[in-house]
Amino acid sequence: MGWQQDILGEEFESLAFTAAGPDGVERTATLVRFRPAGDGSAPSRAPRRAVLFLHGWSDYFFNVDLARFWQEAGYDFYALDMHNHGRSLRPEYPGGYVSDLADYDAEIEEALRLISREGGAGPVTLMGHSTGGLVAVLWASRRPGTVSHLVLNSPWLEMHGSSLVRRAASGMVGPVARLRPEAVLRLPERGFYWRTISSAAEGEWPLDERYRPPMAFPVRAGWLSAVLAGHAKVARGLNIEVPILVLLSRGSANGLFWSEEMRRTDAVLDVNTISARALTLGRTVTIERIDGALHDVFLSPAAVRADAYARLARWLSAYGGDPLPPAPAGPHP
């Protein structure tokens, strides 16, 4: 099958493909591309830079304003719904599950090959949100020279609190992950972040609950063990050479009960811990702390996300020679 019209409308197309991981298993992923009306896609078009976006856990790509921002900045925009997520969900596999974050490598590499085949011969920027940010930095550290920039939107680089919490969690989860990797861990369910972003609740973004369930997918032992192993690698330092931008909220609100603070903070991660851990990623790291931002800073209230886009544009101007594109006006159905 070739490119098909995507669920986001006529300006978006998607392509499902399979890629074999290091274990030889074929997994399905879906590449989404943005082709605004009048842009064209002929091979004779001058090569442009490209950006590839990786979503977070229990999530998928849906932010069309993000695609428009990158297009106006001079980039061809692509997003990857990784296996067991979003457009790539299959009923025979558990949603959101992966037992080793390196299992995503093959589909990221195939996505980049497809982008290159389309004529995107310019440098590629890799952008990741939350767990997608963790996947992005680990992949970039294993593939030096493959991407030109990293843009991280609230990347999940460490557990709440400190590395001591991570080590304790690893000690408890590890034995279960080895014996029953797909076992569901009984952890408190919190839909607070979903409440702040979904138009079906108190947010402004239309979300497909098949792809982004309010309580997220069940947490499985093998998945959590894989994430904790990724955190441990980040803590040891990754020595990434390309410029890195890390966008974070200024504050966190991670309680077990709803708080009004969750409307203007990160209700998922400990941003102070993430900010400190970001300095282990490489030699050129810019950290932007954004007042009032949510966990996904580009889903924050309009004035806040305008600030986030302005900071991203300023960074691109400094590190990539890009013009400053206007901030998107708001969400689009």
WOMO-V847527 format. One record per pair of residues at least 12 apart in sequence whose ideal C-beta (glycine too) atoms are under 8 Angstrom apart, sorted by sequence separation. I is the first residue (numbers start at 1). J is the second residue. D is the distance in Angstrom with one decimal. If there is no record, write none. Layout:
I&J&D + I&J&D
This chain:
3&15&5.0 + 16&28&6.0 + 17&29&6.3 + 67&79&7.5 + 84&96&5.8 + 112&124&6.3 + 173&185&7.4 + 253&265&4.4 + 254&266&7.9 + 275&287&5.6 + 292&304&4.3 + 293&305&7.8 + 313&325&5.8 + 2&15&6.9 + 16&29&7.5 + 17&30&7.6 + 53&66&7.0 + 84&97&5.2 + 126&139&7.4 + 137&150&6.6 + 194&207&7.6 + 201&214&7.7 + 251&264&7.6 + 252&265&5.5 + 253&266&7.4 + 254&267&6.6 + 291&304&7.1 + 1&15&7.6 + 16&30&4.8 + 17&31&6.9 + 84&98&6.7 + 126&140&6.2 + 136&150&6.2 + 198&212&7.9 + 251&265&4.2 + 252&266&4.8 + 253&267&5.4 + 254&268&7.3 + 275&289&7.0 + 290&304&6.4 + 310&324&7.8 + 313&327&7.8 + 1&16&6.7 + 15&30&6.8 + 83&98&7.4 + 137&152&7.1 + 250&265&7.6 + 251&266&7.1 + 252&267&7.5 + 254&269&7.6 + 293&308&6.4 + 14&30&5.4 + 15&31&4.9 + 136&152&6.7 + 198&214&7.2 + 249&265&5.5 + 254&270&6.5 + 291&307&7.4 + 309&325&7.9 + 14&31&6.7 + 249&266&4.1 + 252&269&6.5 + 290&307&5.8 + 310&327&6.1 + 14&32&4.7 + 15&33&7.7 + 61&79&3.6 + 137&155&6.8 + 194&212&7.4 + 248&266&7.1 + 252&270&5.3 + 271&289&7.4 + 290&308&5.3 + 309&327&4.0 + 13&32&7.3 + 14&33&7.6 + 51&70&5.0 + 61&80&7.7 + 133&152&4.2 + 136&155&7.4 + 195&214&7.8 + 252&271&4.9 + 309&328&6.7 + 12&32&6.0 + 13&33&5.4 + 61&81&6.1 + 83&103&7.6 + 133&153&6.5 + 137&157&7.4 + 194&214&4.5 + 251&271&6.7 + 252&272&7.2 + 288&308&7.7 + 12&33&7.0 + 60&81&5.1 + 83&104&7.5 + 126&147&4.5 + 133&154&7.0 + 134&155&5.8 + 194&215&7.6 + 250&271&7.3 + 290&311&6.9 + 306&327&4.1 + 12&34&5.8 + 13&35&6.2 + 82&104&5.5 + 124&146&7.6 + 125&147&6.4 + 128&150&7.7 + 133&155&2.6 + 134&156&5.0 + 194&216&8.0 + 249&271&5.3 + 305&327&7.4 + 11&34&6.2 + 12&35&7.3 + 124&147&5.2 + 125&148&6.0 + 126&149&7.5 + 127&150&7.6 + 128&151&7.7 + 129&152&7.9 + 130&153&7.4 + 132&155&7.9 + 133&156&6.4 + 134&157&6.2 + 191&214&4.4 + 248&271&4.7 + 288&311&4.6 + 305&328&7.9 + 8&32&7.5 + 11&35&6.0 + 51&75&4.7 + 53&77&7.3 + 55&79&7.1 + 83&107&6.3 + 123&147&7.4 + 124&148&6.4 + 125&149&4.3 + 126&150&5.5 + 127&151&4.2 + 128&152&5.7 + 129&153&4.3 + 130&154&5.6 + 133&157&7.3 + 191&215&5.2 + 11&36&5.3 + 49&74&6.3 + 50&75&5.9 + 51&76&7.5 + 53&78&7.0 + 54&79&7.8 + 55&80&7.8 + 60&85&5.8 + 61&86&6.8 + 82&107&6.2 + 123&148&3.4 + 125&150&7.4 + 126&151&7.5 + 127&152&7.5 + 128&153&7.1 + 129&154&6.4 + 130&155&6.7 + 131&156&5.1 + 190&215&7.6 + 6&32&5.7 + 11&37&6.4 + 48&74&6.5 + 49&75&4.9 + 50&76&4.4 + 51&77&5.7 + 52&78&4.9 + 53&79&4.1 + 54&80&5.8 + 55&81&6.7 + 59&85&6.7 + 60&86&2.6 + 123&149&7.6 + 125&151&6.2 + 127&153&7.0 + 129&155&7.6 + 130&156&5.0 + 189&215&4.6 + 248&274&6.1 + 269&295&6.5 + 10&37&7.8 + 48&75&6.6 + 49&76&7.3 + 50&77&7.6 + 51&78&6.9 + 52&79&7.2 + 53&80&7.1 + 55&82&7.2 + 58&85&7.4 + 59&86&7.1 + 60&87&6.4 + 80&107&6.7 + 108&135&7.8 + 128&155&6.2 + 189&216&7.9 + 248&275&5.9 + 264&291&7.9 + 265&292&8.0 + 266&293&7.1 + 267&294&7.3 + 268&295&4.2 + 288&315&7.5 + 302&329&7.9 + 48&76&5.2 + 50&78&6.3 + 52&80&6.2 + 54&82&6.8 + 57&85&7.8 + 80&108&6.8 + 246&274&7.6 + 264&292&4.3 + 265&293&7.7 + 266&294&6.6 + 267&295&6.1 + 302&330&5.9 + 32&61&5.5 + 246&275&7.4 + 264&293&7.7 + 265&294&7.5 + 266&295&4.6 + 286&315&5.9 + 3&33&7.4 + 34&64&7.7 + 55&85&6.6 + 264&294&7.7 + 55&86&6.8 + 80&111&5.0 + 104&135&5.3 + 108&139&5.6 + 263&294&8.0 + 36&68&7.5 + 39&71&7.6 + 187&219&5.4 + 246&278&4.5 + 34&67&4.0 + 78&111&6.8 + 101&134&7.0 + 185&218&7.9 + 34&68&7.5 + 101&135&5.6 + 105&139&6.0 + 109&143&7.9 + 112&146&7.3 + 184&218&4.4 + 185&219&4.8 + 244&278&7.6 + 36&71&6.0 + 104&139&7.0 + 184&219&6.9 + 185&220&6.9 + 246&281&7.9 + 34&70&7.8 + 102&138&7.5 + 184&220&5.8 + 185&221&5.9 + 34&71&6.0 + 58&95&7.1 + 78&115&5.7 + 101&138&5.8 + 105&142&7.1 + 183&220&6.4 + 244&281&5.5 + 264&301&7.8 + 58&96&4.8 + 182&220&5.2 + 183&221&4.8 + 244&282&5.5 + 57&96&5.6 + 76&115&7.4 + 181&220&6.9 + 182&221&7.5 + 185&224&6.6 + 246&285&6.5 + 248&287&6.8 + 250&289&4.6 + 102&142&7.7 + 181&221&5.8 + 182&222&6.2 + 242&282&7.2 + 244&284&6.4 + 246&286&6.9 + 248&288&7.0 + 249&289&7.2 + 250&290&6.3 + 264&304&7.7 + 180&221&6.4 + 181&222&3.0 + 240&281&5.4 + 241&282&6.3 + 243&284&4.6 + 244&285&4.7 + 245&286&5.0 + 246&287&4.8 + 247&288&5.1 + 248&289&5.5 + 249&290&6.0 + 250&291&5.0 + 34&76&7.6 + 76&118&7.7 + 235&277&6.8 + 238&280&6.7 + 240&282&3.5 + 241&283&7.0 + 242&284&7.5 + 244&286&7.0 + 246&288&7.0 + 248&290&6.9 + 250&292&7.6 + 33&76&7.3 + 34&77&4.2 + 234&277&6.1 + 237&280&4.7 + 238&281&5.3 + 239&282&6.2 + 241&284&7.9 + 243&286&7.3 + 245&288&6.9 + 247&290&6.5 + 249&292&7.6 + 250&293&7.0 + 33&77&7.0 + 34&78&7.6 + 76&120&5.3 + 177&221&4.3 + 181&225&7.5 + 236&280&7.7 + 238&282&6.4 + 239&283&7.7 + 249&293&3.8 + 33&78&5.1 + 176&221&4.2 + 177&222&4.8 + 235&280&6.5 + 248&293&7.3 + 249&294&6.7 + 32&78&6.6 + 234&280&6.1 + 247&293&7.7 + 249&295&7.2 + 31&78&6.0 + 32&79&4.5 + 177&224&7.3 + 234&281&7.1 + 31&79&7.6 + 32&80&7.4 + 173&221&5.6 + 177&225&3.7 + 249&297&6.6 + 31&80&5.7 + 32&81&6.8 + 248&297&7.3 + 30&80&7.2 + 75&125&6.9 + 82&132&7.7 + 247&297&4.9 + 29&80&6.1 + 30&81&4.3 + 173&224&5.3 + 174&225&6.0 + 12&64&7.3 + 29&81&6.6 + 173&225&5.2 + 11&64&7.8 + 29&82&5.6 + 82&135&7.6 + 8&62&6.8 + 29&83&5.2 + 54&108&7.5 + 9&64&7.7 + 12&67&7.5 + 28&83&5.7 + 32&87&7.4 + 169&224&7.4 + 170&225&7.2 + 173&228&6.8 + 8&64&5.8 + 27&83&3.9 + 30&86&7.0 + 52&108&7.6 + 27&84&7.8 + 30&87&4.0 + 30&88&4.7 + 170&228&4.8 + 29&88&5.2 + 52&111&6.1 + 169&228&6.0 + 170&229&7.8 + 28&88&5.1 + 52&112&6.8 + 202&263&8.0 + 247&308&6.0 + 28&90&6.2 + 166&228&5.7 + 170&232&7.5 + 52&115&6.7 + 195&258&7.7 + 247&311&6.8 + 50&115&5.2 + 166&231&5.4 + 247&312&6.9 + 166&232&6.9 + 190&256&7.0 + 192&258&5.8 + 196&262&6.1 + 14&81&8.0 + 195&262&7.8 + 196&263&5.6 + 245&312&6.9 + 163&231&7.9 + 188&256&5.7 + 159&228&7.2 + 166&235&7.8 + 193&262&7.3 + 50&120&4.1 + 59&129&7.4 + 192&262&5.1 + 245&315&4.8 + 16&87&7.1 + 49&120&7.6 + 59&130&7.4 + 156&227&7.2 + 196&267&6.9 + 16&88&7.0 + 47&119&5.8 + 48&120&6.4 + 50&122&6.6 + 52&124&6.2 + 54&126&7.2 + 159&231&6.3 + 163&235&5.6 + 14&87&6.0 + 47&120&6.5 + 49&122&4.1 + 51&124&7.1 + 52&125&7.5 + 54&127&7.0 + 56&129&4.7 + 57&130&6.5 + 59&132&7.8 + 158&231&5.3 + 45&119&6.3 + 47&121&4.0 + 48&122&5.6 + 49&123&5.6 + 50&124&5.0 + 51&125&4.4 + 52&126&5.6 + 53&127&4.7 + 54&128&4.2 + 55&129&6.0 + 56&130&3.1 + 57&131&3.9 + 157&231&6.7 + 193&267&4.5 + 245&319&7.9 + 43&118&8.0 + 47&122&5.0 + 49&124&7.3 + 50&125&7.4 + 51&126&7.6 + 52&127&7.0 + 53&128&7.4 + 54&129&7.1 + 55&130&8.0 + 56&131&4.9 + 57&132&7.9 + 156&231&7.9 + 192&267&4.9 + 193&268&5.4 + 27&103&7.0 + 43&119&5.3 + 49&125&7.0 + 51&127&5.7 + 53&129&7.6 + 56&132&5.1 + 158&234&6.9 + 243&319&4.5 + 41&118&7.2 + 55&132&5.1 + 56&133&7.7 + 157&234&5.0 + 158&235&6.9 + 190&267&7.8 + 25&103&7.8 + 29&107&3.8 + 54&132&3.4 + 99&177&7.7 + 27&106&7.5 + 53&132&7.7 + 54&133&7.5 + 7&87&7.3 + 22&102&6.2 + 23&103&7.2 + 27&107&6.5 + 31&111&5.0 + 6&87&8.0 + 21&102&7.5 + 22&103&7.2 + 29&110&7.4 + 54&135&5.7 + 21&103&4.4 + 29&111&7.1 + 54&136&5.4 + 99&181&5.3 + 22&105&7.2 + 31&114&5.8 + 21&105&7.1 + 22&106&7.4 + 31&115&7.9 + 21&106&5.0 + 33&118&7.9 + 97&182&6.7 + 20&106&5.8 + 19&106&3.9 + 19&107&4.4 + 94&182&6.1 + 17&107&7.7 + 19&109&7.4 + 150&240&6.8 + 19&110&4.4 + 155&246&6.5 + 138&230&5.6 + 141&233&7.7 + 150&242&6.0 + 152&244&6.7 + 17&110&6.1 + 134&227&7.0 + 149&242&5.6 + 150&243&7.4 + 151&244&7.9 + 152&245&6.7 + 154&247&6.8 + 148&242&5.9 + 149&243&5.4 + 150&244&4.5 + 151&245&4.9 + 152&246&4.8 + 153&247&5.2 + 154&248&5.8 + 160&254&6.3 + 205&299&5.8 + 135&230&7.7 + 138&233&6.2 + 147&242&6.3 + 149&244&7.6 + 150&245&7.2 + 152&247&6.9 + 154&249&7.1 + 131&227&6.8 + 134&230&5.1 + 138&234&7.5 + 144&240&7.7 + 145&241&7.9 + 149&245&7.5 + 151&247&7.5 + 203&299&7.4 + 17&114&7.3 + 134&231&7.4 + 137&234&6.6 + 141&238&4.0 + 144&241&6.3 + 197&294&6.6 + 140&238&7.8 + 141&239&7.0 + 196&294&5.9 + 15&114&7.0 + 49&148&7.7 + 57&156&7.9 + 141&240&5.6 + 197&296&7.2 + 51&151&7.7 + 56&156&7.6 + 134&234&7.2 + 138&238&7.5 + 140&240&5.5 + 137&238&6.0 + 193&294&7.1 + 140&242&7.1 + 193&295&5.4 + 197&299&4.8 + 137&240&6.6 + 137&244&7.9 + 160&269&7.4 + 161&270&6.4 + 160&270&4.4 + 159&270&7.9 + 162&273&6.7 + 154&266&6.2 + 158&270&7.6 + 161&273&6.6 + 156&269&6.1 + 160&273&6.7 + 154&268&7.5 + 159&273&7.6 + 154&269&6.0 + 158&273&5.1 + 158&274&6.3 + 154&271&7.4 + 157&274&5.3 + 95&213&7.8 + 156&274&7.4 + 155&274&6.7 + 158&277&4.4 + 96&216&7.3 + 97&217&7.6 + 154&274&7.1 + 157&277&4.2 + 89&210&7.3 + 96&217&3.7 + 157&278&6.3 + 89&211&6.9 + 95&217&4.1 + 96&218&8.0 + 94&217&7.2 + 95&218&7.8 + 97&220&5.6 + 99&222&4.1 + 155&278&7.3 + 87&211&7.3 + 94&218&7.3 + 98&222&7.8 + 99&223&7.0 + 157&281&7.7 + 86&211&4.4 + 97&222&7.0 + 98&223&6.0 + 101&226&5.2 + 206&331&7.5 + 85&211&7.4 + 86&212&7.8 + 94&220&6.5 + 97&223&5.4 + 99&225&7.6 + 100&226&5.3 + 101&227&7.2 + 152&278&7.5 + 204&330&7.5 + 205&331&5.4 + 96&223&6.7 + 99&226&5.7 + 204&331&5.4 + 206&333&5.8 + 98&226&5.8 + 101&229&7.4 + 100&229&7.8 + 101&230&4.9 + 150&281&7.8 + 130&268&7.0 + 130&269&7.4 + 154&295&5.3 + 63&205&7.6 + 154&296&6.4 + 62&205&7.2 + 153&296&6.2 + 154&297&6.4 + 62&206&7.7 + 137&281&5.7 + 153&297&5.7 + 62&207&6.7 + 153&298&6.5 + 62&208&7.3 + 60&208&7.4 + 62&211&7.9 + 62&212&7.6 + 60&211&4.2 + 59&211&7.5 + 60&212&6.2 + 59&212&5.5 + 58&212&6.8 + 58&213&6.7 + 58&216&3.9 + 57&216&7.2 + 58&217&4.6 + 57&217&7.6 + 151&312&6.8 + 151&315&7.9 + 130&295&6.8 + 57&223&8.0 + 130&296&7.4 + 129&296&5.8 + 149&319&6.4 + 149&320&6.5 + 148&320&7.7 + 125&320&7.9 + 7&208&7.3 + 66&298&5.6 + 63&296&7.9 + 65&298&7.3 + 63&298&6.0 + 63&299&7.0 + 56&296&7.5 + 69&309&5.8 + 73&313&6.9 + 69&312&7.6 + 73&316&6.0 + 69&313&7.9 + 74&322&6.0 + 73&322&5.2 + 74&323&7.2 + 73&323&7.1 + 73&325&4.8 + 72&325&3.8 + 72&326&7.2 + 69&325&6.0 + 69&327&7.4 + 69&328&5.8 + 68&328&5.7 + 66&328&7.9 + 65&328&3.7 + 65&329&7.9 + 65&330&7.2 + 65&331&6.4 + 64&331&7.8 + 65&332&6.6 + 63&331&7.9 + 64&332&5.0 + 49&320&7.7
